[in-house]
Amino acid sequence: PSGVKVGIYISLLQAKITLKNMNLLKEDPERTIEISFPKIREGRSYGQLKRFYDTGSPTFHTPLDELHGQLVTFVANAEVINQLFRDVHCRFTQPK
C-alpha cells in the first residue's frame, strides 16, 4: 500500500520499544529508534518520540503528549507483569 509507513514495536523480553519509519532510507539513523523501558519510565524519551512523531505520519490522530503518556503507562504496567512472571517462574522452578 502507498502512503506513510511507520510502526511501533514492543519487546517485553528486551524491555524496549522500537519506532520505525520505513519512509526514510535504510541508512538514515532516524529510520529506527529504540527506547528502553527505563528511559521511558524516567521521562527521558520525549525527545526521541517527538522526532519520530514529527517525521512520521501526518495522519497521527493521537496528540504527542497523549502518546507519550500512554507509553509511560504501558511501560509501568509491562514492568509489573514482567515482575509477576519472574516471581511465579522462580517460585515454580526453585527446588523444594
C-alpha positions, 0 to 999 in steps of 0.5 A, a space after each residue: 500500500 502507498 502512503 506513510 509507513 511507520 510502526 511501533 514495536 514492543 519487546 517485553 523480553 528486551 524491555 524496549 520499544 522500537 519506532 520505525 519509519 520505513 519512509 526514510 532510507 535504510 541508512 538514515 539513523 532516524 529510520 529506527 529508534 529504540 527506547 528502553 523501558 527505563 528511559 521511558 519510565 524516567 521521562 527521558 524519551 520525549 525527545 526521541 518520540 517527538 522526532 519520530 512523531 514529527 517525521 512520521 505520519 501526518 495522519 497521527 490522530 493521537 496528540 504527542 503528549 497523549 502518546 507519550 503518556 500512554 507509553 509511560 503507562 504501558 511501560 509501568 504496567 509491562 514492568 509489573 507483569 514482567 515482575 509477576 512472571 519472574 516471581 511465579 517462574 522462580 517460585 515454580 522452578 526453585 527446588 523444594 
